[in-house]
Amino acid sequence: MFEQVYAPLGNVYVSAIFAAIPIAVLLVMLGVLRTAAHWAALAGLATSLLVALFFYGMPADVAASSALYGAAFGLFPIVWIVINALFLHNLTVETGRFDVVRDSLASLTTDRRIQALIIAFAFGALLEGIAGFGAPVAITAAVMASLGFEPLYAASIALLANTAPVAFGSLGVPVITLGGLVAPIVGNPDANEVTNALSAMVGRQLPLFSIIVPGFMVYVMAGWRGMTQIMPAVLTAGLSFAVTQFVVANFVGPALVDVLASLVCLGAMVLLLRVWQPGTAWRFEHEPASAGSGGAASGEAPRAYGGETGTGGGRSGSARGISPFQGFLPYLILVIVIILSRIGDLFPGLPPALNFTELLNLATVEFPWPGLHEQVVRVSPIVPEPSPYPAIFTLNILSAAGTVVLFAAIVAGFAMGAGPGTQLRVYLRTLDQLKLATLTIAAILAIAFVMNYSGATSTLGLAFAGTGLLFPFFSAFIGWLGVFLSGSDTSSNSLFGPMQTVTAQQLGVEPALAGATNSSGGVMGKMISPQNLTVGASAIGQVGREADIFRLTIKWSLVLTTAMGILAMIQAYLIPWIIPSMGGG
């Protein structure tokens, strides 16, 4: 068995420099050399293996097994949900339903700034709440690109908007996972009590950023003046989402935070636009400006570039004779199917015949990953006492979000009049569209798992944690690092949540703050995670331009993470009464 060593060079800070080499390779190749994401990911993977072998002394067979385990996790469930989410969108384009969605949005406003708030922020949060992973970025980026948004802005805005809801994504899975891991450490046998405390704490951090993010999005698109021109819409989107997020996170629990907040936000935006419109409908430089109310009379929203979609080249069908309800029907089917698949989590105690969640889970298969499961030993302070590092691969064939989205897409396809032949053709086109994205995501997750199992990720976490009184500030960057590597707030919480809790106890900081900040800070890394950059680039037909998207989002990621760290410092030392107790010993 391989026992992890977190300071292989004798000093944790010196060791952290070498542990960070794979991350540095990724950042330099994406941000400086502007290399395509798949080449940057492959170079990072090779570097991570060399660091694991020569600096951490990881056996070659264990290192190889960890890389394969990470690649497999990248393919399922992550790539699986991205493929099927884009398949659904491509079907709406193929059948002409997207024309109706576009025209319906144009009837609300032709202002690109407000369309971004509705699609990327509000609708994206709904997708994050019910599905998570790459679905919100994939679908909202594709929708905006097809509406006529500049493709790179579409992806960047979708990534930026995806920060606010991520901690409560996929019906609260990141916070629920963190609560289950932290409960034994704080000595509380009631994992639900710990989870609710963490939910409340995250709900006392992220709402501030939910108010800020809509303005950030519009500022990136149109500058400060362009943002102030639609301040009523910016404040309506941010405040309606933030207030609902705070209330539900603190008084209901993590599962429904995003779903309810996004629905309230969508409703508030629709009501606002009935009584207010910007004086001039803002467009991109390649589009003519549209004066007036910004409503239907202001002109038709343009089609995507070259008359084709930004999602794989399929041509839009005719929208004639299709009602708005029929246009939005695919998304309604998606929401209904996903909620039905999670109904057991939403309503515990349902009769077995109605608990579709439990029925779908019957097909779940779990097995230890060969050559890796419990072959690595984690030691203090990452864990309270030496323990084998599990490596269990979960193949939840029917209950996986990707499978549920695929089923919804097939049902929606038939409802839209797309027969089996059309659906197969569109699905094959979607697979071709995502071939490089698949390679990138598999390689990125392989890097993350090699670093996790070698101990390199823990070295970086401990270097941050060794900052003493500044630990609450750097706690946000620890979560940021975890999401940057894995693309998942759930994975970041699994990786660093226990370590952050242990460190907080040692420093006399309330553990709920450290755990929540890991999750809240982690969401800021979502917009620069290479796997999410790849999803965004693929959705807009811009594979190979991930570096350009990275350069647009990296500064905002660092600014927002820094702001989260400052907020954590204020909560830790100036207003500690705001931090809920997780109970236990």
C-alpha positions in Angstrom: 0.0 0.0 0.0 1.1 3.5 -0.8 1.0 6.0 2.1 0.7 9.6 1.1 3.4 12.1 2.2 2.3 15.7 2.0 5.8 17.2 2.3 8.0 15.0 0.2 10.7 17.6 0.0 10.7 18.2 3.7 8.7 21.5 3.7 5.1 21.7 2.7 5.5 25.1 1.0 8.5 23.9 -1.1 6.6 20.7 -1.9 3.6 22.8 -2.9 5.7 24.5 -5.6 6.3 21.1 -7.2 2.8 19.9 -6.6 1.5 22.9 -8.5 3.5 22.1 -11.7 0.6 20.4 -13.5 -1.7 23.3 -12.7 0.9 25.8 -13.9 1.3 23.8 -17.1 -2.5 24.1 -17.7 -2.7 27.8 -16.8 0.3 28.8 -19.0 -0.8 26.7 -22.0 -4.3 28.1 -21.8 -3.7 31.6 -20.7 -0.3 32.5 -22.2 0.3 30.1 -25.1 -3.4 29.9 -26.0 -3.1 26.2 -26.7 -6.2 24.2 -27.5 -7.7 22.7 -24.3 -7.2 19.1 -25.3 -3.4 19.6 -25.8 -3.1 21.6 -22.6 -5.0 18.8 -20.8 -2.8 16.0 -22.2 0.4 18.0 -21.3 -1.0 18.5 -17.8 -1.8 14.8 -17.4 1.8 13.8 -18.5 3.2 16.4 -16.0 1.0 15.2 -13.1 2.1 11.6 -13.7 5.8 12.6 -13.6 5.3 14.6 -10.4 3.4 11.7 -8.8 6.1 9.2 -9.7 9.3 11.2 -9.0 8.3 13.6 -6.2 5.7 11.6 -4.4 7.1 8.1 -5.0 3.7 6.8 -6.2 4.0 3.3 -7.7 3.6 3.4 -11.4 0.7 0.9 -11.5 -1.2 2.9 -8.9 -0.6 6.1 -10.7 -1.8 4.6 -14.0 -4.9 3.2 -12.3 -5.8 6.6 -10.7 -5.5 8.3 -14.1 -7.8 5.7 -15.7 -10.2 6.1 -12.8 -10.3 9.8 -13.3 -10.8 9.5 -17.1 -13.7 7.0 -16.5 -15.3 9.5 -14.1 -14.9 12.2 -16.7 -16.7 10.0 -19.3 -19.4 9.0 -16.8 -21.2 10.9 -15.5 -19.8 14.2 -16.8 -19.4 13.8 -20.5 -22.6 11.7 -20.5 -24.7 14.6 -19.3 -23.1 17.1 -21.6 -23.7 15.0 -24.7 -27.4 14.5 -23.9 -28.0 18.1 -22.8 -26.6 19.2 -26.2 -28.6 16.5 -28.0 -31.8 18.0 -26.6 -30.8 21.5 -27.7 -29.8 20.3 -31.2 -33.2 18.5 -31.5 -35.0 21.8 -30.8 -33.0 23.5 -33.5 -33.5 20.6 -36.0 -37.3 20.7 -35.5 -37.7 24.4 -35.6 -38.8 24.7 -32.0 -35.9 26.9 -31.1 -37.1 29.5 -33.6 -40.2 29.8 -31.4 -38.1 30.1 -28.3 -36.1 32.8 -30.0 -39.1 34.7 -31.1 -40.7 34.4 -27.6 -37.7 35.9 -26.1 -37.7 38.6 -28.7 -41.3 39.4 -27.7 -40.0 40.1 -24.2 -37.0 42.1 -25.3 -34.4 42.2 -28.1 -31.9 43.7 -25.7 -29.0 41.3 -25.5 -28.1 42.3 -22.0 -31.5 41.4 -20.6 -31.7 38.2 -22.7 -28.4 37.2 -21.1 -29.9 37.8 -17.6 -33.0 35.6 -18.5 -31.2 32.8 -20.2 -27.8 32.5 -18.6 -28.6 33.6 -15.1 -32.2 32.7 -14.4 -32.8 29.7 -16.8 -29.2 28.5 -16.2 -29.8 28.4 -12.5 -32.9 26.3 -13.0 -30.9 23.8 -15.1 -28.1 23.8 -12.4 -30.7 23.1 -9.7 -32.2 20.1 -11.4 -29.3 18.7 -13.4 -26.0 20.3 -12.6 -22.6 19.3 -14.0 -22.2 20.8 -17.5 -25.8 21.0 -18.5 -26.4 24.7 -17.7 -23.3 25.9 -19.5 -23.9 23.7 -22.5 -27.5 24.6 -23.0 -27.5 28.3 -22.2 -24.3 29.0 -24.2 -25.8 27.2 -27.2 -29.1 29.1 -26.8 -27.4 32.5 -26.7 -25.1 31.7 -29.6 -28.1 30.6 -31.6 -29.9 33.8 -30.8 -27.0 35.8 -32.3 -24.7 36.4 -29.4 -21.0 36.7 -30.1 -20.0 33.0 -29.6 -17.1 33.7 -27.2 -19.2 36.1 -25.1 -22.0 33.5 -25.1 -19.7 30.9 -23.5 -18.1 33.4 -21.1 -21.4 34.8 -19.9 -22.8 31.3 -19.4 -19.7 30.4 -17.3 -19.9 33.6 -15.3 -23.6 33.2 -14.6 -23.1 29.6 -13.5 -21.3 30.7 -10.4 -24.2 31.8 -8.2 -26.2 28.5 -8.2 -23.4 25.9 -8.2 -23.1 25.3 -4.5 -26.8 24.2 -4.4 -26.7 22.5 -7.8 -28.3 19.1 -8.7 -30.8 19.4 -5.9 -28.2 20.4 -3.3 -25.8 17.5 -3.8 -22.6 19.5 -3.1 -23.8 20.7 0.3 -25.5 17.3 1.2 -22.2 15.5 0.3 -20.2 17.9 2.4 -22.5 17.4 5.4 -22.2 13.7 5.3 -18.4 13.9 5.2 -18.1 16.6 8.0 -20.6 15.2 10.5 -18.3 12.5 11.9 -15.4 15.0 12.2 -17.4 17.4 14.3 -18.8 14.5 16.4 -22.5 14.9 15.4 -24.2 11.7 14.5 -27.1 13.7 12.8 -25.8 14.3 9.3 -29.0 16.2 8.5 -28.4 18.8 11.2 -24.8 19.3 9.9 -26.0 19.6 6.3 -28.7 22.2 7.3 -26.1 24.2 9.2 -23.8 24.2 6.2 -26.7 25.1 3.9 -27.5 28.1 6.2 -23.9 29.2 6.1 -23.6 29.0 2.4 -26.9 30.8 2.3 -25.3 33.7 4.2 -22.5 34.0 1.7 -23.6 33.4 -1.8 -26.7 35.7 -1.9 -24.3 38.7 -1.8 -22.6 37.4 -4.9 -26.0 36.5 -6.5 -26.7 40.2 -6.4 -23.3 41.1 -7.9 -23.1 38.4 -10.7 -25.9 39.8 -12.9 -24.1 43.2 -13.0 -20.8 41.5 -13.7 -22.3 39.6 -16.6 -23.7 42.8 -18.2 -20.5 44.7 -17.5 -18.5 42.1 -19.3 -20.8 42.4 -22.3 -21.5 46.1 -22.4 -19.3 48.0 -20.0 -20.2 50.1 -17.0 -22.5 52.5 -18.9 -24.3 49.6 -20.6 -24.8 48.0 -17.2 -26.2 51.1 -15.5 -28.7 51.6 -18.4 -30.5 48.4 -17.4 -30.1 48.7 -13.6 -33.8 47.9 -13.0 -33.3 44.5 -14.7 -29.9 43.9 -13.0 -31.4 44.5 -9.6 -34.6 42.6 -10.2 -32.6 39.5 -11.3 -30.1 39.7 -8.5 -32.3 40.6 -5.6 -35.1 38.2 -6.5 -32.7 35.3 -6.8 -30.6 36.3 -3.7 -33.5 36.8 -1.4 -35.1 33.5 -2.3 -31.7 31.8 -2.1 -31.2 33.1 1.4 -34.6 32.2 2.7 -34.7 28.6 1.3 -31.1 27.8 2.2 -31.6 29.0 5.8 -35.2 27.8 6.5 -35.9 24.9 4.1 -32.6 23.1 3.3 -30.3 22.8 0.3 -32.3 20.6 -2.1 -34.7 23.2 -3.6 -32.6 26.4 -3.3 -31.7 26.8 -7.0 -35.1 25.5 -8.3 -37.2 28.0 -6.3 -34.7 30.9 -6.6 -34.6 30.5 -10.4 -38.3 30.3 -10.8 -38.8 33.4 -8.7 -36.2 35.2 -10.7 -37.8 34.2 -14.0 -41.2 35.4 -12.8 -39.8 38.7 -11.5 -38.1 39.4 -14.8 -41.2 38.7 -16.9 -43.3 41.0 -14.7 -40.6 43.7 -14.9 -40.5 43.6 -18.7 -44.3 44.1 -18.9 -43.9 47.6 -17.3 -40.4 48.6 -18.2 -38.0 48.4 -21.2 -34.6 50.0 -21.8 -34.8 53.1 -24.1 -32.5 51.4 -26.6 -32.2 47.7 -27.2 -28.5 47.0 -27.0 -26.9 44.8 -29.7 -23.4 43.6 -30.5 -21.3 45.6 -33.0 -22.2 43.3 -35.9 -25.9 44.0 -35.3 -27.8 47.2 -35.9 -29.0 49.0 -32.8 -32.7 48.7 -32.1 -34.4 51.8 -30.7 -37.6 51.8 -28.8 -39.0 49.5 -26.2 -36.9 46.5 -26.9 -40.1 44.4 -27.3 -41.5 42.6 -30.3 -41.8 45.9 -32.3 -38.1 46.5 -32.1 -37.3 43.9 -34.7 -36.7 40.2 -35.0 -33.8 38.5 -33.2 -31.2 37.4 -35.8 -30.5 33.9 -36.6 -27.2 32.3 -35.7 -24.1 32.9 -37.9 -24.4 31.8 -41.4 -28.0 30.6 -41.0 -26.8 27.7 -38.9 -26.8 27.0 -35.2 -23.9 27.3 -32.9 -24.3 23.7 -31.9 -23.2 21.5 -34.7 -24.4 22.9 -38.0 -27.9 21.6 -38.1 -30.4 23.9 -39.8 -33.3 25.3 -38.0 -36.7 24.1 -39.2 -39.7 26.4 -39.8 -41.4 27.9 -36.8 -44.7 28.4 -38.6 -47.7 27.0 -36.9 -45.9 26.3 -33.6 -47.3 27.9 -30.5 -45.0 29.3 -27.8 -46.1 26.5 -25.5 -45.0 24.0 -28.1 -41.7 25.8 -28.4 -40.9 25.7 -24.7 -42.4 22.1 -24.4 -38.9 20.4 -24.7 -37.6 22.3 -21.7 -40.9 21.7 -19.7 -40.5 18.0 -20.4 -36.9 18.2 -19.2 -37.8 19.8 -15.9 -40.7 17.4 -15.3 -38.6 14.3 -16.1 -35.7 15.4 -13.9 -38.0 16.3 -11.0 -39.7 12.9 -11.3 -36.3 11.2 -11.2 -35.5 13.0 -8.0 -38.9 12.9 -6.4 -37.7 10.5 -3.7 -35.2 13.1 -2.5 -37.7 15.9 -2.6 -40.5 13.9 -0.8 -39.1 11.2 1.5 -41.6 8.6 2.6 -43.3 8.2 -0.7 -44.9 4.8 -1.4 -42.5 2.5 -3.3 -44.6 2.5 -6.4 -44.4 6.3 -6.7 -40.7 6.6 -5.6 -39.2 6.8 -9.1 -35.8 7.7 -7.5 -35.6 4.4 -5.6 -36.8 2.5 -8.7 -34.1 4.1 -10.9 -31.4 3.4 -8.2 -32.1 -0.3 -8.5 -30.0 -0.4 -11.6 -27.0 1.2 -9.9 -23.8 -0.9 -9.8 -20.8 0.0 -7.6 -17.5 -1.7 -7.8 -14.0 -1.1 -6.4 -11.6 0.3 -9.1 -9.0 -2.3 -9.9 -5.5 -1.5 -8.6 -6.6 1.6 -6.7 -9.3 0.9 -4.2 -7.8 1.1 -0.6 -4.3 0.9 -2.1 -3.5 4.4 -1.0 -3.5 5.5 2.7 -4.4 9.1 3.7 -2.9 10.4 6.9 -3.3 13.3 9.3 -4.1 16.2 9.0 -6.1 15.4 5.8 -8.0 12.8 7.8 -8.2 12.4 11.6 -6.4 9.1 11.6 -4.7 7.0 8.9 -7.3 5.4 6.6 -7.4 3.7 3.2 -8.5 6.0 0.4 -11.5 4.4 -1.3 -12.0 4.2 -5.0 -15.5 3.1 -5.8 -16.8 3.6 -9.3 -20.6 4.2 -9.3 -22.4 3.2 -12.5 -25.9 4.5 -11.9 -27.1 3.6 -15.3 -30.7 4.8 -15.0 -30.5 7.4 -12.2 -27.5 9.3 -13.7 -28.5 12.9 -14.7 -27.2 12.2 -18.2 -29.5 9.2 -18.6 -32.5 11.2 -17.3 -31.7 14.0 -19.7 -31.4 11.5 -22.6 -34.8 10.1 -21.7 -36.3 13.6 -21.6 -34.7 14.4 -24.9 -36.1 11.3 -26.6 -39.6 12.0 -25.2 -39.3 15.7 -26.3 -38.0 14.6 -29.7 -41.1 12.5 -30.4 -43.3 15.4 -29.0 -41.6 17.7 -31.5 -42.2 15.3 -34.4 -38.6 14.0 -34.7 -38.7 10.3 -35.5 -36.1 7.7 -34.7 -34.1 8.4 -37.8 -33.9 12.1 -37.2 -33.0 11.6 -33.6 -30.2 9.1 -34.5 -28.8 11.5 -37.0 -28.8 14.4 -34.6 -27.3 12.3 -31.8 -24.4 11.2 -34.1 -23.8 14.8 -35.1 -23.7 15.7 -31.4 -21.1 13.0 -30.7 -19.0 14.3 -33.5 -19.3 17.8 -32.2 -18.0 16.8 -28.7 -15.2 14.4 -29.7 -12.4 16.8 -28.6 -14.4 17.9 -25.6 -14.6 14.3 -24.5 -10.9 13.9 -24.7 -10.3 17.1 -22.8 -12.7 16.3 -20.0 -11.3 12.7 -19.6 -7.7 14.1 -19.4 -8.6 16.9 -16.9 -10.3 14.4 -14.5 -7.4 12.1 -14.9 -5.1 14.9 -13.8 -7.3 15.6 -10.8 -7.4 12.0 -9.7 -3.7 11.5 -10.1 -3.1 14.6 -7.9 -5.7 13.5 -5.4 -4.3 10.0 -4.9 -0.6 10.9 -5.0 -1.2 13.5 -2.3 -0.3 16.5 -4.4 -3.7 18.2 -4.1 -3.5 17.8 -0.3 -0.1 19.4 -0.3 -1.5 22.4 -2.0 -4.5 22.5 0.4 -2.2 22.3 3.5 0.0 25.1 2.1 -3.1 27.3 2.0 -4.2 26.0 5.4 -0.9 26.9 7.0 -1.6 30.6 6.8 -2.9 30.9 10.4 -5.2 33.8 11.0 -5.6 34.2 7.2 -6.9 30.7 6.9 -10.6 31.9 6.3 -9.4 34.0 3.4 -7.4 31.2 1.8 -10.2 28.7 2.6 -12.0 30.2 -0.5 -9.0 29.6 -2.7 -8.7 26.0 -1.5 -12.3 25.4 -2.7 -11.5 27.3 -5.9 -8.5 25.0 -6.5 -10.6 21.9 -6.0 -13.2 23.0 -8.6 -10.6 24.2 -11.0 -9.1 20.7 -11.0 -12.3 18.7 -11.0 -14.9 21.0 -12.5 -17.3 20.0 -9.7 -18.2 21.7 -6.4 -19.2 18.3 -5.1 -15.8 16.8 -5.9 -14.1 19.8 -4.3 -16.1 19.4 -1.1 -15.3 15.7 -1.1 -11.6 16.4 -1.5 -11.0 19.4 0.7 -14.1 19.6 3.0 -12.8 17.3 5.7 -9.3 18.9 5.7 -10.8 22.4 6.0 -12.9 21.2 8.9 -10.0 19.7 10.7 -7.9 22.8 10.2 -10.6 25.1 11.3 -10.9 23.1 14.6 -7.2 23.4 15.2 -7.2 27.2 14.6 -10.4 27.8 16.7 -12.5 28.8 13.7 -16.1 27.6 13.6 -16.0 24.5 11.2 -19.2 25.5 9.5 -17.5 28.6 8.1 -14.6 26.6 6.7 -16.8 24.0 5.1 -19.2 26.5 3.6 -16.4 28.7 2.3 -14.8 25.7 0.6 -18.1 25.3 -1.3 -18.8 29.0 -1.9 -15.3 29.8 -2.9 -15.3 26.7 -5.1 -18.0 28.0 -7.3 -15.8 30.8 -8.5 -13.4 28.2 -10.0 -16.2 26.8 -12.2 -15.8 29.4 -14.9 -12.1 28.6 -15.5 -12.2 24.8 -15.0 -10.8 23.4 -18.3 -13.5 20.8 -18.5 -16.2 23.6 -18.3 -14.3 25.7 -20.8 -14.4 22.8 -23.1 -18.2 22.3 -22.6 -18.8 26.0 -23.3 -16.6 26.0 -26.4 -18.2 22.9 -27.8 -21.7 24.3 -27.2 -21.0 27.3 -29.4 -19.1 25.4 -32.1 -15.7 27.0 -31.1 -13.7 23.9 -30.2 -10.0 24.9 -29.9 -10.8 28.4 -28.6 -11.0 27.5 -24.9 -7.9 29.6 -24.3 -9.7 32.7 -25.5 -12.7 32.0 -23.2 -10.2 31.4 -20.3 -8.6 34.8 -20.9 -12.1 36.4 -20.7 -13.0 34.7 -17.4 -9.8 34.2 -15.4 -9.7 37.8 -13.9 -13.3 37.6 -12.8 -12.7 34.2 -11.2 -9.8 35.6 -9.2 -11.7 38.8 -8.3 -14.8 37.0 -7.0 -12.7 34.4 -5.1 -10.8 37.2 -3.4 -14.1 38.9 -2.5 -15.3 35.6 -1.0 -12.1 35.2 1.0 -12.6 38.8 2.4 -16.2 38.0 3.3 -15.1 34.8 5.1 -12.5 36.9 7.1 -15.2 39.4 8.1 -17.6 36.6 9.1 -14.9 34.8 11.1 -13.5 37.8 13.1 -16.0 40.7 12.9 -19.4 39.0 12.9 -18.8 35.4 14.1 -22.4 35.3 15.5 -23.6 34.8 11.9 -22.0 31.4 11.8 -24.3 28.5 12.7 -23.1 25.7 15.0 -23.0 22.2 13.6 -23.4 20.7 17.0 -21.4 17.6 18.1 -18.4 17.6 20.3 
